Every structure is written in C-alpha cells, then in structure tokens.
Amino acid sequence: MTTDTLVRNTTRTLNYGIIGCGMMGQEHLRNIALLKDTVIGAIFEPDATMRAHALVLAPSAQFVDSVEELLAIEDLDCLVIVSPNFRHLEQLQTIAAHRPLPVLVEKPLFTDVSQMAELKEFAASYPAPVWVAMEYRYMPPVAKFLAEAQAATGGIKMLTIREHRFPFLNKVGDWNRFNNQTGGTFVEKCCHFFDLMRLALGSNPVRVMAMGGQAVNHLNEVVDGNQPDIFDHGYVMVEFENGASAMLELCMFAEGARYQEEISAVGENGKIEAFVPGPGRFWPADLGPAPVPEVIISPRSPKGPRVEEIPVDPALLAAGDHNGSTYYQHVFFRDLVLGNRKEAAVTLADGMWSVLLGHCSQVSMLESRCVSVSEFM
C-alpha cells in the first residue's frame, strides 16, 4: 500500500500541537507531514537543539515555552505527547485540567506502578479520546502476522518474541539511561511487546517469570555523576488467563543480525513467523539493500512453509525508524479525531497493562521469583 491509498478523503485540515520534539518527536513530525490536510500549529520543546531540528521539519509552527501556553492556542484540534517517559502522566493531567483535546501519547503511559491510581482517575474523567502510541502493532509484517495468526495456528498456544538490537541511543540529557526516568528497559522498550502478546492472544497475563540485567551497555558511562542502571538484556516468560504461554527474549547489544525482531506463534495447526529488520539507516551500505520484512506460514499438514515478503513504502521508511508504523498509526489517529472511528484502538487500559507487565518482569529479575500480576493491580 502507498500513502495515497491510505489517507482518507476529507476537506478538513487538522491542526496538531506537539509536546516534545526529540528523536521520536521528529519522527512524528515527518509522518504527520505525509498526511493530507494536516498542519503543525504549535510545538513545546524546551531544548534549543531539538527546537532547531523541529523548526526545519515544521517551519510554520509556533514555538511556546510551556504546555499551558500550547493549550492556550485556540485552533488546535489534537495533541501528540512525545516527551520523556516520566513526563507523560503529568502532562496528561495538565491537559485534563486546562483543555481536554484528543491525544496521541507515546508509550509508556507512566513509569511506576504507584501511579496507576492516578492513571485510572484520569481515564475515568477525561472527556476526549486518548490513543497510546504502540507503533509496533502497525508495522506491516507485524500487522499481517496479527491478522493471520489465528487461522495459521488454529489458536495460539505458544508465542515468542525476540528482539536483538542496538543499545539505547543518546537523547537529551541521557534521560533514557536511568530506571527512575524511563520505568526501566522492560517498561520503556518492551511495553510494545507485552502489548503485542495481549493483542495476539486475546487474553490478560496472570504470572511472570524473568531473568535479566545489565551486562554490556553503558557500564563505563557517567551522567551527572551517576552510572546508568538501565538493563540491556533479559528473558521473560508470561502465563495468560486462557492457558497460552508467551516468551520475550531481549538483547540490546546484538545489532549485527539481518532482522531486529522475530515473532513466532504456534498452535495445533501450524506456525506463523514475522521477521522485521531494524532501521534502514543502520544497515551497512556495503552489504547491499536493507533486508525486506517477511512473514512465513508453516502448516503442520500438509507440511510446507510459505514465505511472503512484506515490503514497506520507501517514503515511510525514510520518515522514521519503525517500518512505517508511525505513519499508519497517525492515519488511524486522524480518523479518530475526525470522528471516523468510535474509539482509540490502543486504549489507556492497553497502555496500563503493558507497563504493568514490564514492571512485573523487572521485579521478577531483581527478586529472583515468579510474580503474580495481581500483586500490583
């Protein structure tokens, strides 16, 4: 599919307010620019370097000095929160207090389970739609995997997600090096995968067993006198209410492979796999073209794997590091704001569950025990 075939026809121009224009915020700006009838009306970004980058991408935007000042701009239709993790919930609360608009908020929703009561209070009273940015759902190979998994497997009994990737990149002030600002790796990074587990299995988790830690990355770094404590690898096993099992394998010092993510689901009828390459900008030019995503369906009978390449529009690949998923997500969010969708596909409850599973994983790693999800509900 191309960008032209995905955009809905409408004569209304949506005016976006953006909170945060670091690396991911700039990806959002590039993808919003691919949509028809959209404009970036205002941006709040406190870092001067990031503001300069954002100005190149959104030269007509008004730059403001606070969330409150942004909310005072009358013609905004919706908001996108792309600030550091530990700011998300407080900024949602500020928006609720001043001017509740439709919001697309980056993951994770919050960084500590002690904030769940605040999130539930926000969710119960916020009058406008909120969409949690779980982009991985919309990567074309992952979307195809999700669409065909039940038929290919006859009902998923085992789900495995493997990500072998590069370390955390440098961000403003290296805020992403510390658990207290990110929620920890298995909240910050892996909430995507826990969201995919719940979505693919159609069930909620009950128990978690995990092991992991910090083996390689950031050990020799010092930020404001503190050594980073962010984990760089781990295994997580999750048991679900419907009896299915899932496993996550994460390694953040193994970016040399052909594919960054590998997802497999197995049931009594067969197996389906999705293979997703990492950002094309990291693929060495001397190795030729970057890998193309694939989905493989392997029936149990008659035996015979079927391989299908799932190419992604080059314009979408150039707009970000997430296989076009940020664009597709914005298409659907735009439909929500325009009233063409009844509700967000990724709800506040989805966002909460993904953080909760990440937290349980890290507790299991730190305390060397099986963790019941109900302990933190």
C-alpha positions in Angstrom: 0.0 0.0 0.0 1.1 3.5 -0.6 0.5 6.7 1.3 -2.1 7.9 -1.2 -4.3 4.8 -0.8 -4.3 5.0 3.0 -5.3 8.7 3.6 -9.0 9.3 4.0 -10.6 12.0 1.8 -11.6 15.0 3.8 -11.7 18.7 3.4 -10.9 19.5 7.0 -7.4 20.4 8.0 -6.3 19.1 11.4 -4.1 21.4 13.5 -1.7 19.5 15.7 0.0 20.6 18.9 3.3 18.7 19.7 4.8 18.2 23.1 8.4 17.1 22.7 10.5 17.1 19.6 13.5 14.9 20.3 14.3 12.0 18.1 10.9 10.3 18.3 9.1 13.7 18.2 10.8 14.5 14.9 9.7 11.1 13.5 6.1 12.1 14.4 6.6 15.4 12.6 7.9 13.7 9.5 4.9 11.3 9.4 2.2 13.9 10.1 3.7 15.8 7.1 2.9 12.8 4.9 -0.8 13.1 5.7 -3.1 15.3 3.7 -4.9 18.2 5.3 -2.7 18.5 8.3 -0.6 21.3 9.9 1.7 21.5 12.9 0.3 24.5 14.7 2.4 24.7 17.8 5.3 22.9 19.5 6.6 22.9 23.1 10.2 21.7 23.2 12.4 23.1 25.9 15.8 22.0 24.4 17.3 24.6 21.9 18.9 22.0 19.7 15.8 19.9 19.3 13.8 23.1 18.7 16.1 23.9 15.8 15.6 20.5 14.3 11.9 20.7 14.7 11.8 24.1 13.0 13.3 22.6 9.9 10.5 20.0 9.8 7.7 22.3 10.8 8.7 25.8 9.7 5.2 27.3 10.2 4.7 26.1 13.7 4.5 28.4 16.7 7.0 27.6 19.4 5.9 28.0 23.0 7.5 27.8 26.4 5.1 25.5 28.3 2.3 23.0 27.9 -0.1 25.6 29.3 0.9 28.1 26.7 0.4 25.5 24.0 -3.1 24.7 25.2 -4.0 28.4 25.1 -3.7 28.3 21.2 -7.4 28.2 20.3 -7.3 26.5 16.9 -5.5 23.3 17.9 -7.5 20.1 17.2 -5.4 17.5 18.8 -2.1 16.8 20.7 0.8 14.5 20.4 2.9 13.8 23.6 6.5 12.8 22.8 8.2 14.0 25.9 10.5 11.8 28.2 8.6 8.9 29.8 8.4 10.4 33.3 6.6 13.5 31.9 3.7 11.6 30.2 1.2 11.3 33.0 1.8 14.7 34.5 1.3 16.3 31.1 -1.9 14.3 30.5 -3.1 15.7 33.9 -2.2 19.2 32.9 -4.1 18.8 29.6 -7.1 17.5 31.5 -7.0 20.5 33.9 -6.7 23.1 31.2 -8.2 21.9 27.9 -9.0 18.2 27.2 -8.3 17.6 23.5 -7.8 14.3 21.7 -4.3 13.0 22.5 -1.8 10.6 21.0 0.6 9.8 23.8 3.8 8.0 23.4 4.5 4.9 25.4 4.9 4.2 28.3 1.9 5.9 29.9 3.7 6.1 33.2 6.9 4.9 34.8 5.9 3.5 38.2 3.1 1.3 39.3 2.4 3.7 42.2 1.0 6.0 39.5 -1.7 3.5 38.5 -4.4 5.1 40.7 -3.7 8.5 39.1 -4.0 7.0 35.7 -7.3 5.3 36.5 -8.6 8.6 37.9 -7.5 10.4 34.7 -9.1 7.7 32.5 -12.4 7.8 34.4 -12.9 11.6 33.9 -11.1 12.6 30.7 -13.8 13.5 28.1 -11.8 13.2 24.9 -10.2 10.2 23.2 -6.6 9.1 24.1 -4.6 6.8 21.9 -1.5 5.2 23.3 1.3 5.0 20.7 2.0 1.3 20.4 3.6 1.6 17.0 4.7 -2.0 16.7 1.1 -3.1 16.0 1.2 -1.2 12.7 4.5 -2.5 11.3 3.3 -4.1 8.0 4.8 -7.5 8.7 3.5 -7.5 12.3 0.0 -6.4 11.2 -0.1 -9.3 8.7 1.1 -11.6 11.4 -1.6 -10.5 13.8 -4.3 -10.7 11.1 -3.4 -14.3 10.1 -2.1 -15.8 13.3 -5.3 -17.4 14.5 -6.0 -19.1 11.1 -2.4 -20.2 10.6 -2.1 -21.7 14.1 -5.6 -22.9 14.8 -5.4 -20.9 18.0 -2.1 -19.7 19.5 -0.7 -21.9 22.3 2.9 -20.5 22.3 4.0 -17.0 21.3 7.7 -16.0 21.2 9.1 -12.5 20.5 12.8 -12.0 20.1 14.5 -8.6 19.7 18.2 -8.3 19.1 19.0 -4.7 18.6 21.3 -1.7 19.2 21.8 -0.1 22.6 19.7 2.9 23.7 20.6 5.9 21.6 21.7 9.2 23.1 18.8 11.5 24.0 18.6 14.9 25.6 20.4 14.8 28.9 20.7 11.0 28.5 17.4 10.7 30.4 16.9 7.2 28.9 19.9 5.8 30.9 18.0 5.6 34.2 15.2 3.4 35.6 13.6 6.2 37.6 13.1 8.3 34.4 12.2 5.5 32.0 10.4 2.9 34.1 13.2 0.5 33.3 14.0 -1.2 30.0 11.2 -3.7 30.2 8.7 -0.8 30.7 10.4 1.7 28.3 11.3 -0.7 25.5 9.4 -3.8 26.0 5.9 -2.4 26.6 5.4 -2.8 22.8 6.0 -6.5 23.0 3.7 -7.0 26.0 1.0 -5.1 24.2 1.5 -7.5 21.2 1.3 -10.5 23.5 -2.1 -9.4 24.9 -3.4 -8.5 21.5 -2.3 -11.7 19.7 -3.5 -14.0 22.5 -6.7 -12.1 23.3 -6.1 -12.6 27.0 -4.6 -11.0 30.1 -1.5 -12.1 31.9 -1.5 -13.8 35.3 2.1 -14.7 36.1 5.6 -13.6 35.0 9.0 -15.3 35.4 12.0 -13.4 34.2 15.8 -13.1 34.4 18.0 -10.3 33.1 20.2 -7.4 33.9 22.9 -5.0 32.7 25.8 -7.0 31.1 27.4 -4.8 28.5 25.8 -1.4 27.8 26.6 1.9 29.5 28.8 0.4 32.2 31.5 3.0 31.6 29.2 6.0 31.2 28.6 8.6 33.9 25.7 11.1 33.6 25.7 14.0 36.2 27.8 11.9 38.5 25.6 8.8 38.2 26.2 5.5 36.4 23.3 4.3 34.3 21.3 1.5 35.7 19.2 0.5 32.7 19.1 -3.2 31.8 20.3 -4.4 28.4 19.1 -8.0 28.2 16.6 -10.5 29.6 14.2 -13.3 29.2 10.6 -13.0 30.2 8.0 -15.8 30.4 4.3 -14.9 30.8 1.3 -17.2 31.5 -2.1 -15.9 30.3 -5.6 -16.5 31.6 -6.5 -18.6 28.6 -3.7 -21.0 29.2 -1.4 -19.7 26.4 2.3 -19.0 27.1 4.5 -16.3 25.8 8.2 -15.5 25.9 10.3 -12.4 25.2 14.0 -12.5 24.5 15.7 -9.1 24.5 19.3 -8.3 23.8 20.4 -4.7 23.3 24.0 -5.3 22.2 23.3 -7.5 19.2 22.6 -5.2 16.2 24.5 -7.2 13.6 21.7 -9.6 12.6 19.7 -9.4 9.4 16.4 -9.0 11.4 15.9 -7.0 14.5 12.6 -8.6 15.6 11.4 -12.1 15.1 7.9 -13.1 16.2 6.5 -16.6 16.1 3.2 -18.1 17.1 2.5 -21.9 17.2 -0.8 -23.8 17.6 -2.1 -27.2 16.7 -2.5 -26.4 13.0 0.9 -24.8 12.4 3.2 -21.9 12.9 3.5 -18.3 11.7 6.5 -16.1 11.9 7.3 -12.4 11.2 10.8 -11.1 10.6 11.3 -7.3 10.9 14.5 -5.5 10.0 15.9 -2.7 12.1 16.2 0.9 10.9 17.5 1.1 7.3 19.9 3.9 8.3 21.8 1.5 10.4 22.2 -1.1 7.6 25.8 -1.1 6.1 25.7 0.1 2.5 28.4 -2.3 1.5 26.0 -5.2 2.3 23.6 -4.1 -0.4 19.9 -3.2 0.0 18.5 -3.4 3.5 16.5 -6.6 4.3 12.8 -6.8 3.4 10.4 -7.9 6.1 8.9 -11.4 5.7 6.1 -13.4 7.1 6.4 -17.2 6.9 3.4 -19.5 7.4 4.3 -23.2 8.1 1.2 -25.5 8.1 1.5 -28.7 10.1 -0.2 -30.6 7.4 0.4 -30.6 4.5 3.9 -29.6 5.5 5.4 -26.8 3.5 6.5 -23.3 4.6 5.1 -20.3 2.6 7.3 -17.2 2.5 5.9 -13.8 1.7 7.9 -10.6 1.5 6.1 -7.6 3.0 7.8 -4.5 1.5 7.2 -1.1 3.1 6.7 2.1 1.1 10.2 3.7 0.8 8.7 7.1 1.7 7.6 5.6 5.1 10.9 4.0 5.7 12.6 7.4 5.1 10.2 9.1 7.6 11.3 7.1 10.7 12.9 4.0 12.3 9.8 1.9 12.8 9.0 0.2 9.5 6.3 2.7 8.5 4.2 2.0 11.6 4.3 5.6 12.9 2.6 6.7 9.7 -0.1 4.1 9.8 -0.8 4.9 13.4 -1.3 8.6 12.5 -3.7 7.7 9.8 -5.9 5.9 12.3 -5.5 8.5 15.0 -6.5 11.2 12.4 -9.6 9.2 11.7 -10.4 9.1 15.4 -10.0 12.9 15.7 -12.3 13.4 12.7 -14.9 11.2 14.2 -14.5 8.4 11.6 -13.5 5.9 14.4 -15.6 5.4 17.5 -12.6 4.8 19.9 -8.9 4.5 20.1 -7.6 1.1 19.0 -4.9 1.3 21.7 -6.6 2.4 24.9 -5.4 3.7 28.2 -6.2 0.2 29.6 -3.9 -1.3 27.0 -1.2 1.2 28.0 -1.6 0.3 31.6 -1.3 -3.4 31.1 1.9 -3.0 29.0 3.5 -1.0 31.8 2.3 -3.5 34.4 3.8 -6.4 32.6 7.1 -4.6 32.2 7.2 -3.8 35.9 6.4 -7.4 36.9 9.3 -8.6 34.6 11.8 -6.3 36.4 10.5 -7.3 39.8 11.0 -11.0 38.9 14.5 -10.2 37.7 15.5 -8.3 40.8 13.9 -10.6 43.3 14.5 -13.9 41.6 10.9 -15.1 41.8 7.7 -15.7 40.0 5.5 -12.7 40.1 1.7 -12.7 40.1 0.3 -9.8 38.2 -2.4 -9.4 40.8 0.2 -8.2 43.3 0.2 -4.8 41.6 -3.4 -4.5 40.5 
